[in-house]
Amino acid sequence: MAKVPAAAQAWYLVAQIYEQKANAYKPFGDTTNPTVALKAKRNM
């Protein structure tokens, strides 16, 4: 997505945060972050 190494690292870190939130999502209990997994995939 980014050709500048620092920008690529930033996008990676953002996607990593989204992935962590997605992994913590519980569909039958916590409804805070239902679309975070999609955001993580979109930023990869």
C-alpha contacts under 8 A as a table, 3 or more apart, distances in Angstrom:
res1	aa1	res2	aa2	distance
1	M	8	A	7.04
1	M	44	M	7.79
2	A	5	P	7.41
2	A	7	A	5.88
2	A	8	A	5.05
2	A	11	W	7.91
3	K	7	A	7.35
3	K	8	A	6.73
4	V	7	A	5.29
4	V	8	A	6.14
5	P	8	A	5.01
5	P	9	Q	6.15
6	A	9	Q	5.08
6	A	10	A	6.22
7	A	10	A	4.98
7	A	11	W	6.24
8	A	11	W	5.18
8	A	12	Y	6.18
9	Q	12	Y	5.01
9	Q	13	L	6.23
10	A	13	L	5.13
10	A	14	V	6.25
11	W	14	V	5.09
11	W	15	A	6.16
11	W	43	N	6.61
11	W	44	M	7.47
12	Y	15	A	5.15
12	Y	16	Q	6.09
12	Y	43	N	7.61
12	Y	44	M	6.83
13	L	16	Q	4.92
13	L	17	I	6.28
14	V	17	I	5.21
14	V	18	Y	6.40
14	V	40	A	7.77
14	V	43	N	7.59
15	A	18	Y	5.06
15	A	19	E	6.10
15	A	39	K	7.43
15	A	40	A	4.62
15	A	41	K	7.37
15	A	43	N	5.58
15	A	44	M	6.28
16	Q	19	E	5.00
16	Q	20	Q	6.23
16	Q	40	A	7.08
17	I	20	Q	5.16
17	I	21	K	6.32
17	I	40	A	7.93
18	Y	21	K	5.13
18	Y	22	A	6.07
18	Y	36	V	5.58
18	Y	37	A	6.55
18	Y	39	K	6.61
18	Y	40	A	5.02
19	E	22	A	4.94
19	E	23	N	6.11
19	E	36	V	7.06
19	E	37	A	6.01
19	E	40	A	5.52
20	Q	23	N	5.16
20	Q	24	A	6.38
21	K	24	A	5.14
21	K	25	Y	6.39
21	K	33	N	7.00
21	K	36	V	6.59
21	K	37	A	7.86
22	A	25	Y	5.15
22	A	33	N	6.80
22	A	34	P	7.45
22	A	35	T	7.70
22	A	36	V	5.20
22	A	37	A	4.96
23	N	37	A	7.92
25	Y	30	D	6.32
25	Y	31	T	7.27
25	Y	32	T	7.45
25	Y	33	N	6.22
25	Y	34	P	6.84
26	K	29	G	5.44
26	K	30	D	5.13
26	K	31	T	7.00
27	P	30	D	6.17
27	P	31	T	6.23
27	P	34	P	7.36
28	F	31	T	7.54
30	D	33	N	7.78
31	T	34	P	6.10
33	N	36	V	5.55
34	P	37	A	7.55
35	T	38	L	5.47
35	T	39	K	6.64
36	V	39	K	5.02
36	V	40	A	6.25
37	A	40	A	5.09
37	A	41	K	6.34
38	L	41	K	5.20
38	L	42	R	6.10
39	K	42	R	5.03
39	K	43	N	6.23
40	A	43	N	5.27
40	A	44	M	6.43
41	K	44	M	5.29
